[in-house]
């Protein structure tokens, strides 16, 4: 599963039969794939303050440039997972990234705001083909003793892409227009898609089990929603990414405005705090072993709420320290919740992961958009209050059964 630029690896993956050389090629190919996909999704986040100036839209409307992409991505992944059972997966994944890069380039020439939003929604729809298929492909084709390395490189690519898209987006916009920036990132990611296609071996080993008939899927989906633990965990995922995306969407507006008046290049450096998640996520297993899933997940949301409140004073130290806490809460919470989903779903793990991921991105779309109205209503204090309130609501939803 993916976060805001970081992929969660479901438990229970076992590898297939590629030789060592092919495994290495797959590993590098999926690094390119992860970079290309997540750079395209998140490159607009530091650019959001540019859209009200260029298109004359409100901050809430500007946030749709990211929210529509994540929403269409959430829907597309469900369809792409099913489509991957019927078509060549290598072609599906490659086409996903190449088309995404091409759409990003075309979006730089959008004549108006409506056309740009259509392009961003279409971008999310075509990019769904990569994250929906990547881990299953690796599980089928990489031997078990080399699978962890292959998945690790893919995860590194997603994290690097998510952060690089934000960093490159902010840095280039200091010297160029946002249109040039979006076009350049699109070209880089299109190139990554081409490299992925040629680096990925042509062989594709599929598991022998037949795909589940479509008529059975609604029952599987509804059964998981009737499970009180899974239902709450799905909602927790949406609140996690929603709080995180809303914070960083409008942090861009706050830092570009007085009293801070950051440049775009300086603003882009703020996204380096994502490294907190790189170091924190692996520690969650130890925390869960000691304190339990319930305590860790509640602690993650309380950390997010604390960070949101801490960021309210007009002091750069408190603002950045608060956002570091929001970042830590997000990564710890996502690592805990997504792992809990896979442990809880004894059967239908893939469907449970897909449902978690769908709500996860819907939450990002919804709270990212609502944050704009909070910004217009009360500035940063409104955004921080909304994030803190959402995090506290999430605390009450954490399942109480530590053995679930």
ABEGO torsion letter per residue (X at the ends): XBBBGBBBBBBGBBBBABBAAAAAAAAAAAAAAAAAAAAAAAAAAAAAAAAAAAAGBBAAAAAAAAAAAAAAAAAAAAAAAAAAAABBAAAAAAAAAAAAAAAAAAAAABABAAAAAAAAAAAAAAAAAAAAAAAAAAAAABBAAAAAAAAAAAAAAAAAAAAAAAAAAAAAAAABBAAAAAAAAAAAAAAAAAAAAAABBABBBBBABBBBBAAAAAAAAAAAAABAAAAAAAAAAAAAAAAAAAAAAAAAAAAABOAAGBBAAAAAAAAAAAAAAAAAAAAAAAAAAAAEAAAAAAAAAAAAAAAAAAAABBBAAAAAAAAAAAAAAAAAAAAAAAAAAAAABABGAAAAAAAAAAAAAAAAAAAAAAAAAAAAAAEAAAAAAAAAAAAAAAAAABBABAAX
